[in-house]
């Protein structure tokens, strides 16, 4: 691609976008972008191929249904350069691009539109004006003409220009990077606002949620936000944004979130949201706790990855993969702190936290992939492996989220031990924030390199931690968490039950039996020759029905070491296997305080010890 000519842009007018929900039933947004001073060599436009925070090439341009260009009422030729880029022919005046975007991806990553609501990330709908990304970007968000949308409102953290808060109209961003970092929700949503250290925070809930306990949600989110703002700015309590928006799509079954600089887009099961009809309890139930953990995770990203960034993300190249071996820090450490912040905010107690931690440790130890791939490699390979998982993934890869969170714990305990409790992982995060994050959007910030990360750990610990980095981050050793915790009076015990007979495989539903979704390396199913996608129809002549629990009920009549005859379909061929049942190899990890009633100092800031 020919490089666009470089021009001074200081006095140039803003790039102007308009987005209209054109066809709610057809799921179409109509978008225009007007460039006052297009490149005299021919203006290039490009849509991002991926969205920051979700490390997979998603080819958003495939959803552009049709596209045309015009100038002064005359059609302008468009040449497609590649799968997501176009060049307009030379024109002497302003240039406008018109295009339609199909929006039927109900996720936090793309765009969705129907008669109930509209949602979009800028990466899915706003073609980048190549060479003019640094200019001010304005977008006019127009109300759909459909009568079903006459009461719709708009939720976004983008700054209003002509629009009123929660209204349709014109919004503005300082540049293209900011424009695509403010997702937009429109519809008839539930809305509540609270202040955290003086900063307004909106809660937006789209979807039917009967008896939503918004007051409890406000109180809990405020506690989380208060705690995290004070974590990064213990003296000033100054948040890095002027306003924040939690936007949540409530569905029957769903879970996910994506971070942005002043908001987060979330999907949650409506059963996980607090209900006025539920019994009042001191701590959240399992579903609500899962949602609060998600909110805590995405809010922590406001600092860790949205402002403290890997060097290769400053700036992003949104047309190709951006490789970094540091996602164990940016996603893993965020996963470590998301539940820890619930403890520090007073939402859950130590026992609940240790229960969550034990589940995470057991999950990491479950797959043999942890012995084959380091978290540094897992981070680097996120584009091709973590975000493209298949039935063999537990045997081949490790999650930089879950093992990364345990590496955060291991480093936290190590630093506390080496400094006699004077320092902790908190001090590492604060150093990263002060040196690389606080001024990132003020023009003085830059991304952090792997060498700089390791140097900060050494500085805070007052000792070289090269061995830990080699073994835990760049290596594949299991973490010595039991040994590290022992110095803080915390017991970590593996209580896996070896007496329960098991195939050691993931079991899913199928119309004619039970489908093996995963076959764990070295397990009974693997040793017998069974494979993922095989459909079990009988065990020792007894039918396997479509309920996965039926397999356990059939196997419970046997002992470890017994042989059973299994009939299964592979594709459309009936096959027979002899399986020697093994004991259940799923780790059952318990974490608890060694002295009952005593609080663990490992959950607190060093200054509170």
C-alpha positions as CSV (number, residue, x, y, z in Angstrom):
1,X,0.0,0.0,0.0
2,X,1.3,3.4,-0.9
3,X,1.9,5.6,2.1
4,X,-0.5,8.6,2.4
5,X,1.1,11.9,2.1
6,X,2.0,13.7,5.3
7,X,0.4,17.0,6.0
8,X,0.1,19.4,8.9
9,X,-3.1,18.7,10.8
10,X,-3.1,21.2,13.6
11,X,-5.7,23.5,12.0
12,X,-7.6,20.8,10.1
13,X,-11.3,20.4,10.8
14,X,-12.6,17.3,12.6
15,X,-13.3,14.0,10.9
16,X,-17.2,13.8,10.9
17,X,-19.1,10.5,11.4
18,X,-22.8,9.8,11.4
19,X,-24.3,6.5,12.5
20,X,-27.9,5.7,12.2
21,X,-29.7,2.4,13.2
22,X,-31.3,2.1,9.8
23,X,-33.0,-1.3,9.9
24,X,-33.6,-2.8,13.3
25,X,-35.1,-6.0,12.0
26,X,-32.4,-6.3,9.4
27,X,-29.7,-5.4,11.9
28,X,-28.1,-2.7,9.8
29,X,-26.3,0.5,10.8
30,X,-25.9,3.2,8.2
31,X,-22.6,5.0,8.7
32,X,-21.1,8.0,6.9
33,X,-17.7,9.6,7.3
34,X,-16.8,13.0,5.9
35,X,-13.2,14.1,5.4
36,X,-12.8,17.9,4.8
37,X,-9.3,17.6,3.4
38,X,-8.8,14.2,1.9
39,X,-5.3,13.0,0.9
40,X,-4.6,14.5,-2.6
41,X,-3.1,11.2,-3.7
42,X,-6.3,9.4,-2.9
43,X,-7.8,8.9,0.6
44,X,-7.4,5.5,2.2
45,X,-9.9,4.2,4.7
46,X,-9.4,1.0,6.8
47,X,-11.5,-0.8,9.4
48,X,-9.6,-2.5,12.3
49,X,-9.1,-6.2,12.0
50,X,-9.3,-6.7,15.8
51,X,-10.3,-4.9,19.0
52,X,-7.9,-4.2,21.9
53,X,-8.4,-6.6,24.8
54,X,-9.5,-9.5,22.6
55,X,-6.5,-10.9,20.9
56,X,-7.8,-12.5,17.7
57,X,-8.1,-11.3,14.2
58,X,-11.9,-10.9,13.7
59,X,-12.1,-9.3,10.2
60,X,-14.8,-6.8,11.2
61,X,-14.8,-5.5,7.5
62,X,-16.7,-8.7,6.5
63,X,-19.8,-7.0,8.0
64,X,-19.7,-4.1,5.6
65,X,-22.6,-4.9,3.3
66,X,-22.1,-2.1,0.7
67,X,-20.0,1.0,0.4
68,X,-19.7,4.0,-1.8
69,X,-17.9,7.4,-1.9
70,X,-19.1,10.8,-3.2
71,X,-17.8,14.4,-3.3
72,X,-20.0,17.4,-4.1
73,X,-22.9,15.1,-5.0
74,X,-20.8,13.1,-7.5
75,X,-19.8,9.5,-7.1
76,X,-16.1,8.8,-6.5
77,X,-14.4,5.6,-7.5
78,X,-13.4,3.3,-4.6
79,X,-10.6,0.7,-5.0
80,X,-10.4,-2.2,-2.5
81,X,-6.8,-2.6,-1.4
82,X,-7.2,-5.6,0.8
83,X,-9.8,-7.3,3.0
84,X,-10.3,-4.2,5.2
85,X,-9.0,-1.2,3.3
86,X,-10.2,1.0,0.4
87,X,-8.8,3.9,-1.5
88,X,-11.0,6.7,-2.9
89,X,-10.0,8.4,-6.1
90,X,-8.5,11.9,-5.9
91,X,-10.9,14.7,-5.3
92,X,-10.4,18.5,-4.8
93,X,-13.0,19.0,-2.0
94,X,-14.5,17.2,0.9
95,X,-15.1,13.5,0.5
96,X,-17.9,11.4,2.1
97,X,-18.0,7.7,2.4
98,X,-21.4,5.9,2.9
99,X,-21.6,2.3,4.1
100,X,-23.9,-0.2,5.8
101,X,-22.7,-2.4,8.6
102,X,-24.5,-5.7,9.5
103,X,-24.7,-5.9,13.3
104,X,-25.8,-9.2,14.7
105,X,-22.9,-10.2,17.0
106,X,-24.3,-10.4,20.5
107,X,-20.9,-10.1,22.2
108,X,-18.8,-7.4,23.9
109,X,-16.5,-7.2,20.9
110,X,-18.5,-6.1,17.9
111,X,-22.0,-4.7,17.1
112,X,-25.6,-5.8,17.7
113,X,-28.8,-4.2,16.6
114,X,-32.5,-5.2,16.8
115,X,-35.8,-3.9,18.0
116,X,-34.7,-4.2,21.7
117,X,-31.4,-2.2,21.6
118,X,-28.3,-1.2,19.7
119,X,-24.7,-1.7,20.7
120,X,-21.4,-1.0,18.9
121,X,-17.7,-0.8,19.4
122,X,-16.1,1.8,17.2
123,X,-13.7,-0.8,15.8
124,X,-16.7,-2.5,14.1
125,X,-18.4,0.6,12.6
126,X,-15.9,3.5,12.1
127,X,-13.6,3.3,9.1
128,X,-10.3,4.9,10.0
129,X,-9.3,7.8,7.9
130,X,-5.7,6.8,7.3
131,X,-3.3,9.7,8.0
132,X,-5.9,11.7,9.9
133,X,-6.1,9.6,13.1
134,X,-4.7,12.4,15.2
135,X,-7.5,14.8,14.3
136,X,-10.6,15.4,16.5
137,X,-13.3,12.8,15.6
138,X,-16.9,13.8,15.9
139,X,-19.8,11.4,15.7
140,X,-23.5,12.1,15.3
141,X,-25.5,9.2,16.9
142,X,-29.0,9.4,15.4
143,X,-32.2,8.0,16.8
144,X,-33.7,5.2,14.7
145,X,-36.9,6.0,12.8
146,X,-38.6,2.8,14.0
147,X,-41.5,3.5,16.4
148,X,-40.1,0.8,18.7
149,X,-37.2,3.1,19.5
150,X,-39.0,6.2,20.4
151,X,-38.1,6.0,24.1
152,X,-34.5,4.9,23.5
153,X,-31.6,6.6,25.3
154,X,-27.8,6.5,24.7
155,X,-25.1,5.3,27.1
156,X,-21.5,6.0,26.4
157,X,-18.5,7.5,28.2
158,X,-17.7,9.6,25.1
159,X,-17.8,13.3,25.7
160,X,-21.0,15.1,24.6
161,X,-20.6,17.9,22.1
162,X,-24.2,18.8,20.9
163,X,-25.8,15.9,22.6
164,X,-27.2,15.9,26.1
165,X,-26.2,13.2,28.6
166,X,-27.9,9.9,27.6
167,X,-29.3,11.6,24.5
168,X,-28.9,11.2,20.8
169,X,-26.8,13.8,19.1
170,X,-23.1,14.7,18.5
171,X,-20.3,13.3,20.6
172,X,-16.5,14.0,20.3
173,X,-13.2,12.2,20.8
174,X,-9.7,13.7,20.7
175,X,-8.5,11.2,18.1
176,X,-9.4,7.9,16.5
177,X,-7.8,5.9,19.3
178,X,-10.2,7.5,21.7
179,X,-13.1,7.3,19.4
180,X,-12.9,3.5,19.2
181,X,-12.4,3.2,22.9
182,X,-15.9,4.3,23.9
183,X,-18.5,1.7,23.1
184,X,-22.1,2.9,22.8
185,X,-25.3,1.3,24.1
186,X,-28.7,2.5,23.0
187,X,-32.2,1.3,24.1
188,X,-34.6,1.2,27.0
189,X,-32.1,0.4,29.7
190,X,-32.1,0.5,33.5
191,X,-29.8,3.3,34.7
192,X,-28.3,4.2,38.1
193,X,-25.4,6.5,39.0
194,X,-23.1,6.7,42.0
195,X,-19.9,8.6,42.8
196,X,-16.6,7.1,43.6
197,X,-14.1,9.6,45.1
198,X,-16.1,12.3,43.4
199,X,-16.3,10.7,39.9
200,X,-19.7,9.7,38.5
201,X,-20.1,6.1,37.6
202,X,-23.1,4.9,35.6
203,X,-24.7,1.4,35.7
204,X,-26.5,0.6,32.6
205,X,-28.5,-2.7,32.4
206,X,-30.0,-3.7,29.1
207,X,-32.4,-6.7,28.9
208,X,-35.2,-7.9,31.1
209,X,-34.2,-8.4,34.7
210,X,-37.2,-8.7,37.0
211,X,-36.8,-7.4,40.5
212,X,-33.3,-6.1,39.9
213,X,-31.7,-5.0,43.2
214,X,-30.0,-1.9,41.8
215,X,-29.4,-0.4,45.3
216,X,-27.2,-3.4,46.2
217,X,-25.4,-3.3,42.9
218,X,-24.7,0.4,43.4
219,X,-23.4,-0.2,46.9
220,X,-21.1,-3.1,45.9
221,X,-19.8,-1.5,42.7
222,X,-19.1,1.7,44.7
223,X,-17.1,-0.3,47.2
224,X,-15.0,-1.9,44.5
225,X,-14.4,1.3,42.7
226,X,-13.5,3.2,45.9
227,X,-11.0,0.4,46.7
228,X,-9.3,0.3,43.3
229,X,-9.0,4.1,42.9
230,X,-7.4,4.3,46.4
231,X,-5.2,1.3,45.5
232,X,-3.5,3.2,42.6
233,X,-3.7,6.7,44.1
234,X,-3.6,6.2,47.9
235,X,-2.8,9.8,48.6
236,X,-4.9,11.8,46.1
237,X,-7.7,9.2,45.5
238,X,-7.8,10.6,42.0
239,X,-9.4,8.5,39.3
240,X,-7.8,8.5,35.8
241,X,-11.2,9.4,34.1
242,X,-13.8,12.0,34.5
243,X,-16.7,9.6,34.3
244,X,-17.1,5.8,34.0
245,X,-19.9,3.6,32.6
246,X,-20.6,-0.1,33.4
247,X,-22.8,-1.3,30.5
248,X,-24.3,-4.7,30.9
249,X,-26.3,-6.9,28.5
250,X,-28.4,-9.3,30.6
251,X,-29.2,-12.6,28.8
252,X,-30.4,-16.1,29.7
253,X,-26.9,-17.5,29.7
254,X,-23.7,-15.6,29.1
255,X,-20.6,-14.2,30.6
256,X,-17.9,-11.8,29.4
257,X,-16.4,-8.4,29.5
258,X,-14.2,-6.0,27.6
259,X,-12.3,-3.1,29.1
260,X,-12.1,0.4,27.8
261,X,-10.4,3.6,29.1
262,X,-13.6,4.9,30.8
263,X,-16.1,2.1,30.5
264,X,-16.6,-1.6,30.2
265,X,-19.0,-3.7,28.1
266,X,-20.3,-6.7,29.9
267,X,-22.6,-9.7,29.2
268,X,-24.1,-11.5,32.2
269,X,-26.7,-14.1,32.9
270,X,-29.7,-12.3,34.4
271,X,-29.7,-14.9,37.2
272,X,-26.3,-13.6,38.2
273,X,-27.6,-10.1,38.9
274,X,-28.9,-9.3,42.4
275,X,-32.6,-9.7,43.0
276,X,-35.0,-8.0,45.4
277,X,-36.7,-11.4,45.8
278,X,-33.6,-13.2,46.9
279,X,-32.9,-13.8,50.6
280,X,-30.6,-11.1,52.1
281,X,-27.2,-12.5,52.8
282,X,-24.0,-10.9,54.1
283,X,-22.0,-12.2,51.1
284,X,-23.0,-12.4,47.5
285,X,-24.3,-15.8,46.2
286,X,-22.2,-17.7,43.6
287,X,-23.8,-16.1,40.5
288,X,-23.7,-12.5,41.8
289,X,-20.2,-13.0,43.1
290,X,-19.2,-14.1,39.6
291,X,-20.6,-10.9,38.1
292,X,-18.9,-8.7,40.7
293,X,-15.6,-10.5,40.0
294,X,-16.1,-9.7,36.3
295,X,-16.8,-6.0,37.1
296,X,-13.8,-5.8,39.4
297,X,-11.6,-7.4,36.7
298,X,-12.7,-5.0,33.9
299,X,-12.4,-2.0,36.2
300,X,-8.9,-2.9,37.3
301,X,-8.0,-2.8,33.6
302,X,-8.7,0.9,33.6
303,X,-5.2,1.1,35.0
304,X,-3.6,-2.2,34.0
305,X,-3.6,-2.4,30.2
306,X,-5.6,0.7,29.3
307,X,-2.9,3.0,30.7
308,X,-0.1,0.7,31.8
309,X,0.6,-1.1,28.5
310,X,3.1,-3.4,26.8
311,X,5.4,-1.4,24.6
312,X,4.0,-3.1,21.5
313,X,0.5,-1.7,22.3
314,X,1.7,1.9,22.3
315,X,0.3,2.5,19.8
316,X,-1.8,-0.4,18.6
317,X,-1.6,-1.6,15.0
318,X,-5.2,-2.7,14.5
319,X,-4.6,-4.2,11.1
320,X,-2.3,-7.1,12.2
321,X,-1.5,-9.1,15.3
322,X,0.4,-7.3,18.0
323,X,2.6,-9.9,19.8
324,X,3.7,-9.5,23.4
325,X,4.9,-12.1,26.0
326,X,3.4,-9.9,28.8
327,X,-0.3,-10.8,28.9
328,X,0.4,-12.9,32.0
329,X,0.9,-9.6,33.7
330,X,-1.8,-7.5,32.1
331,X,-4.5,-10.2,32.2
332,X,-3.1,-12.6,34.8
333,X,-2.4,-10.0,37.4
334,X,-5.7,-8.3,36.8
335,X,-7.2,-11.8,37.4
336,X,-5.2,-12.0,40.7
337,X,-6.5,-8.6,41.9
338,X,-10.1,-8.9,40.8
339,X,-11.1,-11.3,43.7
340,X,-8.5,-9.7,46.1
341,X,-10.2,-6.4,45.6
342,X,-13.5,-7.9,46.7
343,X,-11.9,-8.9,49.9
344,X,-10.3,-5.5,50.5
345,X,-13.7,-3.8,49.6
346,X,-15.4,-5.9,52.3
347,X,-17.7,-7.7,49.9
348,X,-16.4,-11.2,50.6
349,X,-14.4,-12.6,53.5
350,X,-11.2,-14.6,53.7
351,X,-12.9,-18.0,53.6
352,X,-14.8,-17.2,50.4
353,X,-11.6,-15.8,48.8
354,X,-9.6,-18.9,49.7
355,X,-12.4,-21.1,48.2
356,X,-12.2,-19.1,44.9
357,X,-8.4,-19.4,45.0
358,X,-8.5,-23.2,45.5
359,X,-10.8,-23.5,42.5
360,X,-8.4,-21.5,40.4
361,X,-5.4,-23.6,41.5
362,X,-7.2,-26.8,40.8
363,X,-8.2,-25.6,37.3
364,X,-4.5,-24.8,36.5
365,X,-3.3,-28.2,37.8
366,X,-6.0,-30.0,35.8
367,X,-4.5,-29.7,32.3
368,X,-1.2,-31.2,31.2
369,X,-0.7,-28.2,28.9
370,X,0.8,-26.3,31.8
371,X,3.9,-28.5,31.6
372,X,4.3,-27.8,27.9
373,X,3.7,-24.1,27.5
374,X,5.0,-21.1,29.6
375,X,2.8,-18.2,30.3
376,X,5.2,-16.0,28.3
377,X,4.6,-18.3,25.3
378,X,0.9,-18.4,26.0
379,X,0.8,-14.6,25.9
380,X,2.7,-14.5,22.7
381,X,0.5,-17.2,21.1
382,X,-2.8,-15.8,22.3
383,X,-3.7,-14.9,18.7
384,X,-3.4,-18.5,17.4
385,X,-3.9,-20.7,20.5
386,X,-5.7,-19.2,23.5
387,X,-8.3,-17.4,21.4
388,X,-8.7,-20.4,19.0
389,X,-9.0,-23.2,21.5
390,X,-10.1,-26.7,20.5
391,X,-10.7,-30.1,22.2
392,X,-7.0,-30.6,22.8
393,X,-6.3,-27.3,24.4
394,X,-6.1,-28.6,28.0
395,X,-3.4,-31.0,26.9
396,X,-1.4,-28.3,24.9
397,X,-1.7,-24.8,26.4
398,X,-1.9,-22.9,29.6
399,X,-4.1,-19.9,30.3
400,X,-2.2,-16.7,31.0
401,X,-5.3,-15.6,32.9
402,X,-5.5,-18.3,35.4
403,X,-1.8,-19.3,35.8
404,X,-0.9,-15.6,35.4
405,X,-3.1,-14.9,38.5
406,X,-1.3,-17.6,40.5
407,X,2.1,-16.1,39.3
408,X,0.8,-12.8,40.7
409,X,0.1,-14.6,44.0
410,X,3.5,-16.3,44.0
411,X,5.4,-13.0,43.4
412,X,3.3,-11.3,46.0
413,X,4.2,-13.8,48.7
414,X,7.8,-13.8,47.5
415,X,8.2,-10.1,47.7
416,X,6.5,-9.9,51.1
417,X,8.9,-12.7,52.4
418,X,12.0,-11.1,51.0
419,X,11.2,-7.6,52.4
420,X,9.9,-8.8,55.8
421,X,6.4,-7.6,54.9
422,X,7.5,-4.1,54.0
423,X,6.7,-4.5,50.3
424,X,4.3,-6.5,48.1
425,X,3.1,-6.9,44.6
426,X,1.0,-3.8,45.3
427,X,4.3,-1.8,45.1
428,X,5.1,-3.3,41.7
429,X,1.8,-2.2,40.4
430,X,2.2,1.3,41.8
431,X,5.6,1.6,40.3
432,X,4.3,0.6,36.9
433,X,1.4,3.1,37.3
434,X,3.6,6.0,38.3
435,X,6.2,5.4,35.6
436,X,4.2,4.2,32.7
437,X,0.5,4.6,33.2
438,X,-0.4,7.8,35.0
439,X,0.6,10.1,32.2
440,X,-0.1,7.8,29.3
441,X,-3.0,9.8,27.8
442,X,-1.3,13.1,28.6
443,X,1.3,12.7,25.9
444,X,4.1,11.7,28.3
445,X,3.4,8.0,28.7
446,X,4.8,5.0,26.9
447,X,4.6,1.2,27.0
448,X,6.7,-0.9,29.2
449,X,9.1,-3.6,28.0
450,X,9.8,-7.0,29.4
451,X,13.2,-6.0,30.7
452,X,11.7,-3.0,32.5
453,X,9.0,-5.1,34.1
454,X,11.6,-7.5,35.5
455,X,13.8,-4.6,36.7
456,X,10.9,-3.2,38.7
457,X,10.2,-6.5,40.4
458,X,13.9,-6.7,41.4
459,X,13.8,-3.1,42.7
460,X,10.7,-3.7,44.8
461,X,11.9,-7.0,46.2
462,X,15.4,-5.7,46.8
463,X,16.8,-8.9,45.2
464,X,17.2,-10.5,41.8
465,X,14.2,-12.5,40.9
466,X,15.6,-13.9,37.7
467,X,15.2,-17.5,38.9
468,X,11.5,-17.0,39.5
469,X,11.0,-15.4,36.1
470,X,12.9,-18.2,34.4
471,X,10.9,-20.9,36.3
472,X,7.5,-19.4,36.6
473,X,7.1,-17.0,33.6
474,X,9.4,-18.4,31.0
475,X,9.3,-22.0,32.3
476,X,6.7,-24.5,32.9
477,X,7.2,-25.6,36.6
478,X,4.3,-25.8,38.9
479,X,4.3,-22.9,41.4
480,X,5.4,-23.7,45.0
481,X,2.4,-22.1,46.4
482,X,2.0,-24.4,49.4
483,X,5.6,-23.6,50.5
484,X,5.2,-19.9,49.8
485,X,2.0,-19.7,51.8
486,X,3.4,-21.7,54.7
487,X,5.4,-18.6,55.8
488,X,2.1,-16.7,56.2
489,X,0.3,-19.3,58.2
490,X,-1.9,-20.5,55.3
491,X,-2.4,-24.1,54.5
492,X,-2.7,-25.3,50.9
493,X,-3.7,-29.0,50.6
494,X,-4.5,-31.2,47.5
495,X,-7.4,-33.3,48.6
496,X,-8.2,-34.9,45.2
497,X,-10.4,-38.0,45.6
498,X,-8.6,-40.9,44.1
499,X,-11.4,-43.4,44.8
500,X,-14.0,-42.2,42.4
501,X,-13.9,-44.1,39.1
502,X,-13.6,-41.8,36.1
503,X,-13.0,-41.7,32.3
504,X,-11.0,-38.5,32.9
505,X,-12.7,-36.7,30.0
506,X,-15.1,-33.8,29.5
507,X,-18.7,-34.9,28.9
508,X,-21.3,-33.0,26.9
509,X,-24.8,-33.6,25.6
510,X,-25.7,-35.3,22.4
511,X,-29.1,-36.4,21.0
512,X,-28.1,-40.1,21.1
513,X,-25.8,-40.3,24.1
514,X,-22.9,-38.4,25.7
515,X,-20.3,-36.6,23.7
516,X,-16.7,-36.5,24.8
517,X,-15.8,-32.8,24.6
518,X,-12.2,-33.3,25.8
519,X,-10.0,-36.3,26.5
520,X,-7.3,-35.6,29.0
521,X,-3.9,-36.8,28.3
522,X,-3.0,-40.0,30.2
523,X,-6.5,-40.5,31.5
524,X,-8.6,-43.7,31.2
525,X,-10.4,-42.6,28.0
526,X,-7.2,-41.6,26.3
527,X,-5.5,-44.9,27.2
528,X,-8.4,-46.9,25.9
529,X,-8.3,-45.1,22.5
530,X,-11.4,-42.9,22.9
531,X,-11.2,-39.4,21.3
532,X,-12.9,-36.1,21.6
533,X,-16.2,-35.9,19.7
534,X,-16.8,-39.6,20.2
535,X,-20.4,-40.2,21.3
536,X,-20.9,-42.7,24.1
537,X,-24.0,-44.8,23.7
538,X,-23.5,-47.7,26.2
539,X,-21.3,-48.7,29.1
540,X,-21.2,-52.5,29.8
541,X,-24.4,-52.9,27.8
542,X,-26.4,-50.1,29.6
543,X,-27.6,-47.2,27.6
544,X,-25.9,-43.8,28.1
545,X,-28.6,-41.1,27.8
546,X,-28.1,-37.4,26.8
547,X,-27.5,-36.2,30.4
548,X,-23.7,-36.0,31.2
549,X,-24.4,-36.9,34.8
550,X,-25.7,-40.3,33.5
551,X,-22.1,-41.4,32.8
552,X,-21.1,-40.8,36.4
553,X,-24.2,-42.7,37.7
554,X,-23.3,-45.7,35.5
555,X,-19.6,-45.6,36.6
556,X,-20.3,-45.3,40.3
557,X,-21.2,-49.0,40.5
558,X,-17.5,-49.8,39.6
559,X,-14.2,-49.5,41.4
560,X,-11.0,-47.9,40.3
561,X,-9.1,-50.5,38.2
562,X,-12.3,-52.2,36.9
563,X,-12.6,-52.8,33.2
564,X,-15.7,-51.7,31.4
565,X,-16.8,-52.1,27.8
566,X,-17.8,-48.9,26.1
567,X,-19.6,-48.5,22.8
568,X,-19.4,-45.2,21.0
569,X,-20.0,-43.7,17.6
570,X,-17.0,-42.0,15.9
571,X,-18.6,-40.1,13.0
572,X,-21.2,-42.7,11.8
573,X,-19.2,-45.8,12.7
574,X,-19.9,-47.8,15.9
575,X,-16.7,-48.7,17.8
576,X,-16.0,-50.7,20.9
577,X,-13.4,-49.9,23.6
578,X,-12.2,-51.6,26.8
579,X,-11.6,-48.9,29.4
580,X,-9.7,-49.5,32.6
581,X,-11.2,-47.0,35.1
582,X,-8.9,-44.6,36.9
583,X,-9.3,-42.6,40.0
584,X,-10.6,-39.1,39.6
585,X,-7.5,-37.0,38.9
586,X,-9.2,-33.6,39.3
587,X,-7.3,-31.7,41.9
588,X,-9.3,-30.8,45.0
589,X,-7.4,-27.8,46.4
590,X,-8.3,-26.3,49.8
591,X,-6.7,-23.1,51.1
592,X,-7.2,-22.1,54.7
593,X,-5.7,-20.2,57.6
594,X,-3.6,-22.5,59.7
595,X,-4.9,-21.0,62.9
596,X,-8.7,-20.8,62.9
597,X,-10.0,-17.3,63.3
598,X,-6.7,-15.6,62.5
599,X,-6.7,-13.2,59.5
600,X,-4.1,-13.7,56.8
601,X,-1.7,-10.8,56.4
602,X,-1.2,-11.9,52.8
603,X,-4.4,-10.3,51.7
604,X,-3.6,-6.8,53.0
605,X,-1.4,-3.9,51.9
606,X,2.0,-4.1,53.7
607,X,1.2,-0.9,55.5
608,X,-1.7,-2.7,57.1
609,X,0.3,-5.6,58.4
